[in-house]
C-alpha cells in the first residue's frame, strides 16, 4: 500500500511572518510591557495565567502598554486575536 503525504508550506510561512510582526518588550518585566504589531488595525489582546485564568483583556490597535504589576511573579501567555487568526507568546513576570 502506497501512501502519499503532501505538506502545506504556506501556513508555516504565514505563521512565522505573523510571529515576527508581534513585538513584546521588555520581556521579562516587573510588570509593564509594550505590545506592538503595526499590521493589526483591529484586534484584542488577552493575558492568561499558566493555569488558564483570565488576567487581562482589552481591544488592540497596533500598540498598547499593559500593566501586570499587580499579578504574581511567573509565566503568563499573551494572545493576540485579529481578523487573520491568533498568536500566542509567553510573558515572564519578574
C-alpha positions in Angstrom: 0.0 0.0 0.0 1.5 3.4 -1.1 0.6 6.5 0.9 1.5 10.0 -0.4 1.7 12.8 2.1 1.7 16.4 0.9 3.0 19.2 3.1 1.3 22.6 3.2 4.2 25.0 3.5 2.0 28.1 3.0 0.6 28.1 6.6 4.1 27.6 8.1 5.5 30.6 6.4 2.4 32.6 7.2 2.7 31.7 10.9 6.3 32.7 11.0 5.5 36.1 9.4 2.8 36.7 12.0 5.1 35.9 14.9 7.7 38.3 13.5 5.3 41.2 13.5 4.3 40.9 17.2 6.8 42.5 19.5 6.7 42.4 23.3 9.2 44.3 25.4 10.7 44.3 27.9 10.2 40.6 28.4 10.9 39.6 31.2 9.5 42.6 33.1 8.5 43.6 36.6 5.0 44.4 35.3 4.8 46.9 32.3 5.0 45.6 28.8 4.8 47.3 25.4 2.9 45.3 22.8 3.5 46.3 19.2 2.1 44.9 16.0 1.8 47.6 13.3 -0.1 45.3 10.9 -3.1 44.9 13.3 -5.8 47.5 12.8 -8.4 45.9 14.9 -7.9 43.1 17.4 -7.9 42.0 21.0 -5.1 41.1 23.5 -5.7 38.7 26.3 -3.3 37.6 29.0 -3.9 34.3 30.8 -2.1 32.6 33.6 -0.3 29.2 33.2 -3.4 27.6 34.8 -5.7 29.2 32.2 -7.2 32.0 34.4 -8.0 35.3 32.6 -5.7 38.1 33.9 -6.2 40.9 31.4 -8.2 41.7 28.2 -8.6 44.8 26.0 -9.0 45.9 22.4 -5.9 46.3 20.4 -4.9 48.6 17.5 -1.2 48.5 16.6 0.3 49.2 20.0 -0.6 49.0 23.7 1.0 49.1 27.1 -0.2 46.6 29.6 0.5 46.7 33.3 0.7 43.4 35.2 2.4 44.9 38.3 -0.4 43.6 40.5 -0.1 39.9 39.5 2.3 37.3 41.0 5.7 36.5 39.5 5.6 33.7 37.0 4.8 32.7 33.4 1.8 34.1 31.5 0.6 33.9 28.0 -0.4 36.8 25.8 -2.9 36.0 23.0 -3.4 38.5 20.1 -6.5 37.8 18.1 -7.3 39.7 14.9 -9.0 39.1 11.6 -6.2 36.8 10.4 -6.3 34.5 13.4 -4.4 34.4 16.7 -0.8 34.4 18.0 0.3 33.3 21.5 3.5 34.4 23.1 5.0 33.9 26.6 5.3 36.8 29.1 7.6 36.4 32.0 6.7 38.4 35.1 9.7 39.0 37.5 
